Amino acid sequence: MTRCFDCGAERISDQCPACGLTSAAAELVFRRRLVNRTAVFLVGSLAFPYVSQIYPPLDLDLMLVFFGLLFFVALTLAIILDRRARNRQELEVLKRIYSGFIPLPWMLAALLFLNGRLDNPKNIVYHPTTVENRFYQRGLLRVSRRLLVDGWRAGQKIERLPVDADDFDRFQDGDAVLAGVEPGAIGIPWYYGIYRR
């Protein structure tokens, strides 16, 4: 006994008793929905890196690695679902797992945005540090500029602070600076700005 690709109801014959679609029609409807859901996921995946630059968390690099893994798993799952639908194999469990991935980029972007937006500007803590190095990488969609400074948190030798082009050009190796950090309304500390001592 298999389930309908479209509605998930159990079916005994080729035609689903719940929605009335044959297996070929249900496959077509499912694959069309899969493309639409994947498009929603991809738009959220493009929005997340840009939103994360508005109120960048201190552990932005770690968060981007996690997001990259999430992106890879979700797209692999979409490919597996498409192949299983073409071969008319059971896919109800995988379909439900994939549905859980779709809102994740939007939720992560909203979490980071609200963490910084709802934070009180009076909570800024300035940490004295020194610029150790600068990192510049041109990407397909955006340029990544980081100032590598001495770490002030326990277990962190170096902090990687995302900066704009002006701050990147203004500070050189060995400059004594103050890094402004806010605790975050949700508890994710984020980088506010960098200033000369």
Backbone as numpy.savetxt, mean C-alpha at the origin, in Angstrom:
# Nx Ny Nz CAx CAy CAz Cx Cy Cz
-20.19 -32.01 -7.07 -21.04 -30.84 -7.07 -20.14 -29.60 -7.07
-20.40 -28.66 -7.95 -19.63 -27.44 -8.05 -20.52 -26.24 -7.76
-19.88 -25.11 -7.63 -20.61 -23.87 -7.37 -20.60 -22.99 -8.60
-21.59 -22.14 -8.68 -21.70 -21.19 -9.79 -20.58 -20.17 -9.67
-19.92 -19.84 -10.79 -18.84 -18.86 -10.77 -19.35 -17.46 -10.42
-20.59 -17.19 -10.76 -21.14 -15.85 -10.55 -21.67 -15.66 -9.14
-22.66 -16.45 -8.74 -23.32 -16.22 -7.45 -22.82 -17.13 -6.34
-22.10 -18.19 -6.67 -21.56 -19.08 -5.64 -22.54 -20.14 -5.16
-23.73 -20.21 -5.74 -24.72 -21.21 -5.32 -24.32 -22.59 -5.85
-24.70 -23.61 -5.10 -24.42 -24.97 -5.55 -25.28 -25.29 -6.76
-24.68 -25.98 -7.73 -25.44 -26.35 -8.92 -25.19 -27.82 -9.25
-26.24 -28.46 -9.70 -26.17 -29.87 -10.05 -26.00 -30.01 -11.56
-26.69 -29.18 -12.32 -26.60 -29.22 -13.79 -25.74 -28.07 -14.28
-25.66 -27.92 -15.60 -24.86 -26.85 -16.19 -25.45 -25.47 -15.92
-26.75 -25.39 -15.71 -27.40 -24.11 -15.45 -27.61 -23.94 -13.95
-27.26 -22.77 -13.43 -27.38 -22.49 -12.00 -28.85 -22.27 -11.65
-29.34 -22.94 -10.59 -30.75 -22.74 -10.22 -31.00 -21.38 -9.57
-29.96 -20.74 -9.03 -30.16 -19.45 -8.34 -30.17 -18.27 -9.31
-29.15 -18.18 -10.16 -29.05 -17.01 -11.05 -29.46 -17.32 -12.49
-29.54 -18.60 -12.85 -30.00 -18.97 -14.17 -28.92 -18.95 -15.24
-27.68 -18.70 -14.88 -26.60 -18.64 -15.87 -26.01 -20.02 -16.09
-25.62 -20.28 -17.33 -24.89 -21.51 -17.62 -23.45 -21.33 -17.15
-22.68 -22.39 -17.13 -21.30 -22.27 -16.65 -20.48 -21.35 -17.55
-20.72 -21.37 -18.87 -19.98 -20.48 -19.78 -20.34 -19.01 -19.53
-21.62 -18.73 -19.34 -22.05 -17.35 -19.08 -21.55 -16.88 -17.71
-21.60 -17.77 -16.72 -21.12 -17.40 -15.38 -19.62 -17.13 -15.39
-18.89 -17.90 -16.20 -17.45 -17.66 -16.32 -17.18 -16.28 -16.90
-17.92 -15.93 -17.93 -17.75 -14.62 -18.56 -18.08 -13.48 -17.59
-19.18 -13.61 -16.86 -19.57 -12.59 -15.88 -18.52 -12.49 -14.77
-18.04 -13.64 -14.29 -17.03 -13.64 -13.24 -15.75 -12.97 -13.71
-15.29 -13.29 -14.90 -14.03 -12.72 -15.39 -14.16 -11.22 -15.61
-15.34 -10.76 -16.02 -15.56 -9.32 -16.16 -15.50 -8.63 -14.79
-16.13 -9.24 -13.81 -16.06 -8.68 -12.44 -14.65 -8.72 -11.90
-13.91 -9.77 -12.22 -12.53 -9.89 -11.76 -11.68 -8.74 -12.32
-11.89 -8.41 -13.58 -11.16 -7.28 -14.19 -11.54 -5.98 -13.49
-12.81 -5.77 -13.22 -13.25 -4.54 -12.55 -12.69 -4.44 -11.13
-12.72 -5.54 -10.40 -12.19 -5.54 -9.03 -10.68 -5.33 -9.03
-10.00 -5.93 -9.99 -8.56 -5.74 -10.09 -8.25 -4.29 -10.43
-9.06 -3.65 -11.24 -8.86 -2.23 -11.55 -9.01 -1.37 -10.30
-10.01 -1.67 -9.46 -10.18 -0.93 -8.21 -8.96 -1.13 -7.32
-8.45 -2.35 -7.25 -7.25 -2.64 -6.46 -6.04 -1.88 -7.00
-5.87 -1.86 -8.34 -4.72 -1.18 -8.93 -4.77 0.33 -8.73
-5.95 0.92 -8.82 -6.06 2.37 -8.57 -5.69 2.67 -7.12
-6.16 1.84 -6.20 -5.77 2.01 -4.79 -4.28 1.81 -4.59
-3.69 0.89 -5.36 -2.25 0.64 -5.26 -1.45 1.81 -5.80
-1.98 2.53 -6.75 -1.31 3.73 -7.23 -1.50 4.90 -6.29
-2.64 4.95 -5.62 -2.92 6.05 -4.68 -2.09 5.92 -3.40
-1.83 4.70 -2.95 -1.14 4.50 -1.68 0.25 5.16 -1.62
1.14 4.99 -2.62 2.45 5.65 -2.51 2.37 7.17 -2.46
1.40 7.75 -3.17 1.28 9.21 -3.14 0.72 9.70 -1.80
-0.26 9.01 -1.27 -0.82 9.41 0.03 0.22 9.22 1.14
1.06 8.20 0.99 2.07 7.96 2.03 3.14 9.04 2.05
3.22 9.87 1.01 4.18 10.98 1.01 3.63 12.23 1.67
2.32 12.30 1.87 1.73 13.48 2.50 2.08 13.52 3.98
1.86 12.41 4.67 2.24 12.27 6.09 3.09 11.00 6.20
4.36 11.06 5.77 5.16 9.83 5.67 5.52 9.25 7.05
5.22 7.97 7.27 5.60 7.34 8.53 7.12 7.16 8.58
7.66 7.08 9.80 9.10 6.89 9.93 9.55 5.57 9.32
8.73 4.57 9.38 9.06 3.27 8.80 8.44 3.12 7.41
8.55 4.16 6.59 7.95 4.16 5.26 8.52 3.07 4.38
9.84 2.87 4.42 10.46 1.85 3.57 9.93 0.46 3.92
9.81 0.18 5.20 9.27 -1.11 5.63 7.82 -1.27 5.20
7.06 -0.18 5.29 5.66 -0.21 4.89 5.52 -0.41 3.38
6.41 0.18 2.59 6.37 0.00 1.14 6.76 -1.43 0.74
7.68 -2.05 1.48 8.01 -3.44 1.22 6.81 -4.33 1.51
6.15 -4.10 2.64 4.94 -4.86 2.97 3.88 -4.67 1.90
3.71 -3.44 1.44 2.72 -3.17 0.42 3.08 -3.85 -0.90
4.36 -3.89 -1.23 4.80 -4.58 -2.44 4.48 -6.07 -2.39
4.68 -6.69 -1.23 4.32 -8.10 -1.07 2.81 -8.31 -1.21
2.04 -7.42 -0.61 0.59 -7.48 -0.72 0.16 -7.37 -2.19
0.77 -6.45 -2.91 0.47 -6.23 -4.32 0.78 -7.48 -5.13
1.94 -8.09 -4.88 2.35 -9.29 -5.61 1.40 -10.46 -5.34
1.03 -10.67 -4.08 0.12 -11.77 -3.72 -1.24 -11.55 -4.37
-1.76 -10.33 -4.32 -3.08 -10.06 -4.88 -3.12 -10.27 -6.39
-2.10 -9.80 -7.10 -2.09 -9.99 -8.55 -1.87 -11.45 -8.94
-1.06 -12.16 -8.18 -0.89 -13.60 -8.42 -2.20 -14.33 -8.22
-2.92 -13.96 -7.18 -4.21 -14.57 -6.91 -5.22 -14.26 -8.02
-5.17 -13.06 -8.57 -6.06 -12.71 -9.68 -5.76 -13.55 -10.91
-4.48 -13.78 -11.18 -4.10 -14.61 -12.33 -4.56 -16.06 -12.13
-4.38 -16.57 -10.91 -4.83 -17.93 -10.60 -6.34 -18.04 -10.77
-7.08 -17.05 -10.28 -8.54 -17.06 -10.43 -8.95 -17.06 -11.90
-8.28 -16.26 -12.70 -8.61 -16.20 -14.12 -8.37 -17.55 -14.79
-7.25 -18.17 -14.49 -6.94 -19.48 -15.10 -7.92 -20.55 -14.64
-8.25 -20.54 -13.36 -9.21 -21.54 -12.86 -10.59 -21.32 -13.47
-10.98 -20.08 -13.69 -12.27 -19.81 -14.32 -12.27 -20.28 -15.77
-11.18 -20.07 -16.48 -11.10 -20.55 -17.88 -11.18 -22.07 -17.95
-10.59 -22.73 -16.96 -10.61 -24.21 -16.93 -11.86 -24.75 -16.24
-12.73 -23.86 -15.79 -13.98 -24.21 -15.10 -13.74 -25.06 -13.87
-12.75 -24.64 -13.07 -12.43 -25.32 -11.81 -13.07 -24.57 -10.66
-13.18 -25.22 -9.52 -13.78 -24.62 -8.33 -12.93 -23.42 -7.89
-13.58 -22.29 -7.57 -12.83 -21.10 -7.18 -13.51 -20.27 -6.10
-14.49 -20.81 -5.43 -15.26 -20.02 -4.45 -14.38 -19.53 -3.29
-13.52 -20.39 -2.75 -12.68 -19.99 -1.62 -11.67 -18.93 -2.04
-11.01 -19.15 -3.19 -10.04 -18.16 -3.68 -10.71 -16.84 -4.02
-11.95 -16.91 -4.51 -12.69 -15.69 -4.84 -12.94 -14.86 -3.58
-13.27 -15.52 -2.49 -13.52 -14.80 -1.23 -12.23 -14.22 -0.65
-11.13 -14.97 -0.77 -9.83 -14.46 -0.29 -9.44 -13.22 -1.09
-9.59 -13.30 -2.42 -9.23 -12.17 -3.27 -10.10 -10.95 -2.98
-11.35 -11.16 -2.68 -12.23 -10.04 -2.34 -11.74 -9.29 -1.11
-11.07 -9.99 -0.21 -10.53 -9.34 0.97 -9.32 -8.46 0.67
-8.61 -8.73 -0.41 -7.45 -7.92 -0.78 -7.83 -6.59 -1.42
-8.99 -6.51 -2.04 -9.35 -5.33 -2.85 -9.36 -4.03 -2.05
-9.96 -3.97 -0.86 -9.98 -2.68 -0.16 -8.69 -2.36 0.62
-7.74 -3.29 0.71 -6.57 -3.06 1.55 -5.75 -1.83 1.17
-5.42 -1.57 -0.12 -4.65 -0.35 -0.40 -5.39 0.92 -0.01
-6.71 0.91 -0.21 -7.51 2.09 0.16 -7.53 2.27 1.68
-7.64 1.16 2.41 -7.66 1.25 3.87 -6.31 1.71 4.42
-5.21 1.19 3.85 -3.88 1.61 4.31 -3.63 3.09 4.01
-4.04 3.53 2.83 -3.87 4.94 2.47 -4.70 5.83 3.40
-5.94 5.44 3.68 -6.79 6.23 4.57 -6.22 6.23 5.98
-5.67 5.11 6.42 -5.08 5.02 7.76 -3.91 6.00 7.90
-3.02 6.02 6.91 -1.88 6.94 6.98 -2.32 8.39 6.90
-3.30 8.67 6.04 -3.77 10.04 5.90 -4.41 10.53 7.19
-5.30 9.74 7.78 -5.96 10.14 9.02 -4.98 10.21 10.19
-3.97 9.34 10.18 -2.96 9.37 11.24 -2.26 10.73 11.30
-1.95 11.29 10.14 -1.29 12.58 10.11 -2.26 13.75 10.18
-3.39 13.63 9.52 -4.35 14.74 9.46 -4.98 15.05 10.81
-5.26 14.01 11.59 -5.90 14.20 12.89 -4.91 14.46 14.02
-3.62 14.42 13.70 -2.60 14.65 14.73 -2.54 16.13 15.09
-2.26 16.38 16.35 -2.18 17.75 16.85 -0.80 18.33 16.53
-0.74 19.50 15.85 0.57 20.08 15.51 1.40 20.49 16.72
0.82 20.52 17.90 1.57 20.88 19.10 2.42 19.72 19.62
2.24 18.54 19.05 2.94 17.35 19.54 4.28 17.10 18.85
4.76 18.03 18.06 6.02 17.82 17.32 7.18 17.71 18.31
7.99 16.68 18.11 9.21 16.48 18.90 10.38 16.62 17.95
11.36 17.45 18.34 12.53 17.68 17.49 13.70 16.88 18.03
14.27 16.05 17.16 15.39 15.20 17.53 16.66 15.74 16.87
17.69 16.08 17.68 18.96 16.52 17.07 19.67 15.31 16.44
20.15 15.50 15.24 20.81 14.42 14.52 21.76 15.00 13.49
22.43 14.15 12.76 23.40 14.57 11.75 23.13 13.83 10.44
23.23 14.55 9.34 23.06 13.93 8.02 24.29 13.08 7.73
24.06 11.79 7.50 25.16 10.88 7.19 25.34 10.71 5.69
24.23 10.66 4.96 24.31 10.41 3.54 23.01 10.87 2.88
23.02 10.92 1.56 21.82 11.27 0.82 21.56 10.18 -0.21
20.27 9.92 -0.48 19.89 8.87 -1.42 18.92 9.46 -2.43
19.22 9.24 -3.71 18.38 9.75 -4.79 18.15 8.62 -5.79
16.89 8.35 -6.11 16.58 7.31 -7.09 15.41 7.76 -7.95
15.62 7.73 -9.24 14.57 8.09 -10.19 13.75 6.83 -10.47
12.43 6.93 -10.32 11.55 5.80 -10.57 10.67 6.04 -11.78
9.81 5.09 -12.07 8.91 5.23 -13.20 7.86 6.30 -12.97
7.31 6.34 -11.75 6.23 7.26 -11.45 6.67 8.46 -10.61
7.69 8.27 -9.80 8.11 9.38 -8.95 9.58 9.23 -8.61
10.16 10.30 -8.09 11.56 10.31 -7.68 11.60 10.13 -6.17
12.52 9.31 -5.72 12.68 9.07 -4.28 13.93 9.80 -3.80
13.72 10.71 -2.86 14.82 11.44 -2.24 14.79 11.18 -0.75
15.91 10.73 -0.20 15.98 10.43 1.23 17.25 11.04 1.81
17.11 11.58 3.01 18.28 11.96 3.80 18.48 10.87 4.84
19.66 10.30 4.87 19.98 9.28 5.86 20.66 9.98 7.03
20.02 9.96 8.19 20.52 10.66 9.37 20.76 9.66 10.48
21.55 10.07 11.48 21.78 9.21 12.65 20.45 8.92 13.33
20.25 7.68 13.71 19.00 7.29 14.33 18.89 7.74 15.78
17.70 8.07 16.20 17.44 8.45 17.58 16.55 7.43 18.28
15.94 6.52 17.54 15.12 5.49 18.16 15.99 4.29 18.52
15.54 3.56 19.53 16.28 2.38 19.97 16.30 1.34 18.86
17.47 0.82 18.56 17.61 -0.21 17.54 17.73 0.33 16.13
17.69 1.65 15.96 17.80 2.25 14.63 19.12 3.01 14.54
20.05 2.49 13.75 21.31 3.21 13.55 21.12 4.40 12.61
20.25 4.20 11.63 20.02 5.23 10.62 18.52 5.40 10.40
18.09 6.64 10.27 16.70 6.95 9.90 16.72 7.45 8.45
15.79 6.97 7.66 15.67 7.39 6.27 14.48 8.34 6.16
14.77 9.62 5.98 13.73 10.64 5.97 13.42 11.07 4.54
12.16 10.91 4.09 11.80 11.37 2.74 11.73 12.89 2.72
12.39 13.50 1.75 12.42 14.96 1.66 12.07 15.39 0.25
11.73 16.68 0.11 11.46 17.22 -1.22 12.79 17.67 -1.84
12.73 18.18 -3.06 13.94 18.56 -3.79 14.70 19.69 -3.10
13.98 20.64 -2.49 14.65 21.76 -1.82 15.46 21.29 -0.62
14.86 20.45 0.24 15.59 19.95 1.40 16.73 19.03 0.97
16.54 18.29 -0.09 17.59 17.39 -0.56 18.82 18.17 -1.00
18.60 19.30 -1.69 19.71 20.12 -2.16 20.29 20.99 -1.04
19.48 21.33 -0.05 19.90 22.25 1.02 20.85 21.60 2.01
20.66 20.31 2.30 21.48 19.64 3.32 22.54 18.76 2.68
23.73 18.78 3.26 24.86 17.99 2.78 25.30 17.04 3.88
26.15 16.09 3.53 26.68 15.14 4.51 27.39 15.89 5.63
27.10 15.50 6.87 27.75 16.10 8.03 27.00 17.27 8.64
25.92 17.75 8.01 25.15 18.87 8.55 24.43 18.46 9.83
24.48 19.33 10.83 23.72 19.11 12.07 22.30 19.63 11.84
21.32 18.77 12.09 19.93 19.11 11.79 19.02 18.71 12.96
17.79 19.21 12.89 16.72 18.78 13.79 15.64 18.12 12.95
15.29 16.89 13.32 14.23 16.18 12.60 12.95 16.29 13.42
11.91 16.87 12.81 10.62 17.01 13.48 9.77 15.78 13.25
9.29 15.19 14.36 8.49 13.97 14.29 7.23 14.17 15.11
6.09 13.71 14.57 4.84 13.73 15.32 4.45 12.31 15.68
3.78 12.11 16.82 3.46 10.75 17.26 2.36 10.09 16.44
1.53 10.85 15.77 0.44 10.28 14.97 -0.81 10.07 15.80
-1.95 10.41 15.23 -3.22 10.27 15.95 -3.56 8.81 16.20
-3.12 7.92 15.32 -3.43 6.49 15.47 -2.25 5.76 16.09
-1.14 6.45 16.31 0.01 5.82 16.95 1.13 5.46 15.99
1.06 5.90 14.75 2.14 5.65 13.80 2.97 6.93 13.70
4.18 6.96 14.28 4.98 8.20 14.22 5.33 8.54 12.77
5.22 9.82 12.45 5.48 10.26 11.09 6.40 11.47 11.07
7.10 11.59 9.97 8.11 12.63 9.77 7.43 13.93 9.37
7.69 15.00 10.16 7.07 16.30 9.92 7.96 17.20 9.06
9.25 17.26 9.37 10.15 18.14 8.61 11.55 18.09 9.16
12.48 18.71 8.43 13.87 18.75 8.86 14.35 20.19 8.80
15.13 20.59 9.82 15.55 21.98 9.98 17.00 22.02 10.41
17.65 23.16 10.14 19.02 23.34 10.63 18.99 23.63 12.13
20.01 23.17 12.82 20.10 23.44 14.26 20.43 24.89 14.50
